[in-house]
Amino acid sequence: MQSSVPRSGQKELVFISATPGLEGVLAGEARALGEVTPLPGGVEVRGGEGLHRRANLLLRTASRVLLRVATVPADSPRALEASLRGVDLSPFRGRLGAVLAGADAVRGQVSRRDLEAAAQRVLGLAPEHGKSAPRPETPLHPRTPLPPSTPLPSPLAVSLRAEGPTCTVSVDTSGELLYRRGYRQEVSRAPLRETLAAGVLQLAGYTGTEPLVDPMCGSGTFLIEGAWLSMQHAPGLGRTFAFESFPAHDAQAWEAEKARALAMERPCAPIFGSDLNAGSLGTARRNARRAGVGERLTLERRDVAALVPPVPGPGLVVVNPPYGKRVGEGGDLVGLYRTLGGVLRTHFRGWRAAVLVPEDALGRALGFTSPRSFPVDNGGIPLELRVQQL
């Protein structure tokens, strides 16, 4: 059996998943943490002790971090059960026990049913029923040290994947999906996941050193993620993680890593948001305050047709405009996109524009001549990010 259970000073191996379309961005982020291998749905990263903590804390586009516990022979169902008896889950299994969160079998001699049976008989994993209760969301302030977090008790989530002659055993270190930063306790009519917003900004080349404008800001997700990226604020500082409940969790090392992340922060670039909907602006303001960036954003009520650069460029204009599947049918969406594209081309020369579009007809209405295009997914809705130098 080849085991990757972390011991003091040993390296760790993790699989980090991402929203479809953001795998490349995640790979770029993860290279700062260790040796990266791209895989379907995400990346595998090998790094030093505590890698799973740093990945949860620092990666903006990660959805979940799985720690590889062991890779064992799985030539047959009998061989699988025999090899699983050597897997030690005690460093991770707390008082609430463990559940089987996933079982996949491809190109091998064992089936999913074999995995499930072995997981129950040998590892004592109960089937997972439903979802755990939401973790409490904590008000954030990037410059204020956060109190020690208290993880919400939940069973250890274990995944088994048999591929060919081997089976990999992994434990979930994240708990709630990582887009749940903690600040977005309210959403507008068209919520955009925090991880997708961070990924869109990076696909558009935003490094946090130039002005950022969102003229249809909704609940403010682009603006907050942009501010955090600009400040180099770690996205995981204001929430708790499943690994904090592990018996082997090093609480002292974790507090030291959070303190180092806080010490790396820097001033924020100019960030501006507007929306015609007064209710959405109120939501954005409250979310920004919870994220600790309320005083760093400039928000105003404005029609996109009246949009002008708030400061000299160059900079980035990022927009997630309405579309039928998202906010309901009706209205002249083509006209709205045509107006948006005209304003950007006329008033924002020298800037870059990054616009999420659901279909070619609306994308063409923007009037962009040679955009770079990136397919992404927003809650199951396929979109295309179009980035144009204006």
N, C-alpha and C positions, 0 to 999 in steps of 0.2 A: 504493500500500500504506500502510495506517495501522499504524504500529508502536508498541508499548508496551515495547520493550526498555529497561530502566532505564538512564539516564545520570545522571551526577552532578547532583543538584538537581532532576531530573524526577520527576513523579508516577508511581506504580505502580498497576496494576489487577490485582486478584486475585479468583479465585473460591474460596470457602471452603465446603466441604460439611459437612453435619450429619446425624446420625441422624434418621430420620423422627420427627416430633413435636417436635424441638428447633430447627426453623428459626427460629421467632420469638425464642427465647432467644438464639440465635446472633446474630440481627440486632441485638438489644439490646446485646449485648456489643461487637459490631463497630463500633457507632456511635462508640465512644471512639477508633477508629483512623482513621476517614475517612467518606466519603460512601457510604452503603449502598443497594444496590438488591436487594430480595428476588427470588430466582429459584427455580425448582423444584429442590429438593434442597439449597438453601443460600442464600448471598448473594454478590453481587459488591460489592467494596469498592474505591473509589479513594482513594488517600492518598499521603503523601509517600514519598520515597526510604527504603528499608528496611522498607516496609510488610509484605512477606512475612516478614521476620524477626520483627517484633513480633506478627504474627498467630499464628505458630507458638508463640511464647514465652508469650503472654498469654491467649489465648482458651481457655476451659474446655470449651466444647461443640463446638469445631471438630473435624472428622474428618480433613480434609486441606486444604492450601493450594496452589492452582495459580496460578502467575504467568502472566498473559497476556503472551505475547511479541509477537504480531502478529495483526492482522486483515487478511485479504487477499481479493481478488476470487475468486469461485468460480462464475462463470456457466456454466462448462462444464469438463469434465476437462482440456482443453487450457489454458484460462485459469487453472485451479487450479495446474497444474504450472508455468506461466510465472510466476505471482505468488509461488509458494513459493521460487523461485530467489533472491528478494530477502530471504528470512528468514535472519537470522544467529543461529545457535545457539552460536557460539564462546564467548560469555560464560558459558555454562552447561555445555557438553559437556566432560567431563573425559577422562582417559586411557582409560577403559573404554568410551567411545563413548556411544551413545544407543539407546534402544528405543522402539517405538511402544506406549505403554501403553493407548491408547484411540482409537477412530475412530468417530464418530457422524455420520450425515447425515440431515437432516430438511428437508422442504419445499424442495428445490432440485434442480438439474440434475446434481449429482454424487452418486454412491452411496458406500457404505462401501468397496466394493472399489476405487473410484477413489481414495479417500483413502489406503487402504493402499498402492496401487501408487505414488502420487505421493510418499508419505512415504519409501518405500524408494528410488525412483529419484532424487528430488531432494534430500531431506534426509538420505539415508543412514541411515534408521532401521531397525534390525533388528526382526523380530517379537519380542514379549516371550514368553519361555518360562519358565513357572513363576514362583515368587516368590524374591526375594533372601533371603539368609540373615538371620536376626534380628539386630538391632543389640544390642550389649552393653548391659545394664541397669546403671546406676550407683547405688550407695548415695547417699542424699541427706541433707542437713542444711540446712534453710532458712537458718540463721544463719551458715553457713560458706561462704565463697566457693568455688565449684567449680573444679577444675582445668580447663584448656582441653580441650574435648571433641575426640575423634578420630573423625570420621565413618567408618562402615564403607564401604569403597569399593563402589560400585555404578554401573551405567550410568545416564545421565540418562533419566528417564521423560518422554516427550513425548506430549501428547494433541492430536488434531485434531477439531474439530467444525464441520461445514458446516451452515449454517442459511440457507435462502434463497440469496441471491447472494453470500454471504461465508463465509469459513472462518476460525476462530479457532485459533491455535496457542498451546498452554500448556505449561509445564514444571512438574513436581511439585517443590515445595520442601520437602516434609515427610519423605519416605521412609516409614518405618514409620507406620502410622496413629496419630493423635495421642492416642488413648486409652491408648497404651502410654507411660505417664508414667515408668516405671522402677522404681516401688516394689513393684508387685504381682507378685512372683516366685512367690507361692503363691496358690492360690484355694481356696475352700470348694466344696461340692457345687453351689452355685448362683451362679456368678460374674455380676457386674453390671459392665458396662464403665464405666470411670472417667468418660468423657464423659457417659454417660447419668446416672450418679449426680450429677454436677455440674449437669446440666440439670434433674433432678427437684428438687434443692434450690432452684434458682432459680425453677422453676415454682411451688413451694410458698411463695415469697416470702422465702426465707432470705437474709438480708443479712450474716450473720456476727456480729451484735451481740447475739444472744440465745442462750440455752441450746439445745443440740441433743441429742436422745436417739434412739438406734436400738436397740430391744429384741430384734431378731433380726439382729445385726450381721454374721454370717457372717465373711467375710475382712476386713471393716472398711472397705469402699470408701466408703460414705456418710460414715463418721466422718472418714476421711482427707481426702476432698474437702471436707467441711464445715470441717475445721480449716484447710485451705489457703485456702478462701474467706474464712474469718474473719480469717486472718492477712494476706490479700491476697498470698499466696505465688504466684508465677507458675508455672503447671503445667508449663511447658517447661524449667525450669531444670536438671533432672537428666538430660537426654537429648541426643542428637545429632540433626541434621536433614540432609536431602539437600543443602540449600543451602550447607552448610559445605564441600562438595566442589566447588562452582562455581568456575571460574577467576576470576570477577569478584567472588567473596565478599570483603566487607570485614571481616576478622577483628577489626580494632581497634574498629570501630563496634559489632560484635556483642558483644564483651566489655564495652563501655561500656553497652550496653542491658541486659545481664544485671546489671551492677553497679547500675544505676538501679532495676531491678526489686527487687533485694535490699534496697535502701535504703528502699523503700516499705512494707516489712512492719511489722505492728503486733501487739500481744498477741492471744492467742486467747481466744475466748469459752469458757464451760464446755461440754464435749462428753463425753457418756456413752454407753457401749455395753454390751450384754449379750447373752448367747446361752445356751441350755441345753446346747449341744454344746461340750464342753471343747476338742476339737480345733480347732473353728472359732475359738474365742477365742485359742488359741495362734497360729494363722495371722494373725489380726487384729493381735495384739501385734507379731509379727515384721514384718508389712507396715508397721505404724505406725512402727516403729523405722527401717526403711529409708527411709520418707518424712520422717524427721526430726521426727515429732510424737508419738513414743512417750510422752514425759513430759507431753504436753498432753491425753491422753485418759484417762478413767477407765473401765476395763473390768472386768466381773464376770460370774460364771456365775449366771444367774437364769432361772426360768421366766416366760414372759410373763404368766401368771396372777397372779404375785406382783409385778407391776410397779407402782411408785409413783414420783412425781416426785422426782428426786434433788436438785433445788434448786427454790426458788419460781419460778413462771412469771411472765409468759407465755414460751413457747418453742415449739419445733417438735419433734414426734415423727415420724420418718420410718421407714417399714417396707417391706421387700421380703419378704413372707411366702412360705412354700412354696406351690407349685402343681404339679399332677400332671405337666404336660409338662416341668417343670424338674427335679424331684427324684424322679420316679417315682410311679406310682399307689399308692394305699393311704393309710390313715389318714383320720381324720375332719377333712377340711379345712374343711368348713362349721362344725364345732364350734370349730376353731382360730380362724377369722375372727370367729365370734360372741364368743368369749372375748376376743380382742384388742379388738374394738369396745366390748365392755362395760367393760373395764378403762380404755380411753381416755376413754369418756364419763363414767365414775364418778370417776376419780382425777385427770384432767388438764383439768379445767374451766378455761377461760381460755387454754389452749394451742391450737395448730393441729396437726392430724394429716395426714400425707401418706402414703397407702398405695397401693402398686402392686397391681392386681387383674387377673386374666386373664379373668374372665367376670362377667356380671351376678349370677349366683347367689351367688358368693363376695362380690361387692361389697355385695349386699343384706344378707348376714349381718353386716356391720360395724355395721349399724344407724344409719348416718349419715343425717341428715335432709335436708340441702340441700348436698351437696358440689359443689365445682367439679371438672369432669372434663377431663382432657387425654389424648388418645390418644398413646401412645409405642410404641417398638419395642425389644425386648431380644433381639438376636441372631436376628431373624426371627420372634420370638413377639410377636404384637400384645397390648399391655397397655393398661390405663387407669389413670392416676394420679388418685386421688380425694383432694381436699384439703378438709378440714372444720374449721371453727372450732368448737371444743368448748365 
